[in-house]
Amino acid sequence: MSFEKAQKIGVVIWGVLALGFVLLATKNGYFLIALPVGIGCLAFAAGLVNDIRCGRDE
């Protein structure tokens, strides 16, 4: 598997994690814990997308 493909899979995984934490925060009211973690996962996924667009392999 190429590194770029692995990065794209990572973006999907982190995006799903972010969505899950945000849904947990909105459904069960765990705003103080789940929402910041979800935002952090989303930020990490956005960083991976930026790395893919810039062609960064390291």
N, C-alpha and C positions, 0 to 999 in steps of 0.2 A: 504494500500500500504506500502510495506517495505521501509525502509530508503534507502537501496541500490538501489532499483528500482527507487526511486525518484531522487537519485543522477545521475543515468544513463539518465533519462529523462532530467535532468538539463544539462548534458553534450551535449545532442543533441540540446537543445534549444540554449545554448551558442555557440555551433559550427555553427548553422544556422545563428545566429546573426553576428558572426565573418565573415562568408562567405558573408552575405548581405552587411556588411560595406565595406569589401574589394572590392566587385563588384561595389558598389557605388563609391568608390574611383577611380577605374580604368575606369569606364564608364563616369562619369560626371566630373572628374578632381578635386574632393574635397580631395586631398591628405593630406592636413594639418590637417583636422578634421577627416575624415572617416577612414583613414588608421591606425592612432594610436588607435582609438576606436576599430577597428576590431582586431588589434593585442592584445589589452587588453582583449577583449572577448575570443580570442583564448587562451591566457595565463590563464584566469580563468577556461576555459574548461579543459585545461591541468592539472590544479591544482585539479579539481574534479576527473579526471581520476587517478591522483596520490593518492588521498584519497581513491578511490575505491580499487585500487591495494594494498594499505597498510592496508586496512580493518579498516580505521578510521571512526568512527560513530559519531563523535562530530563536 
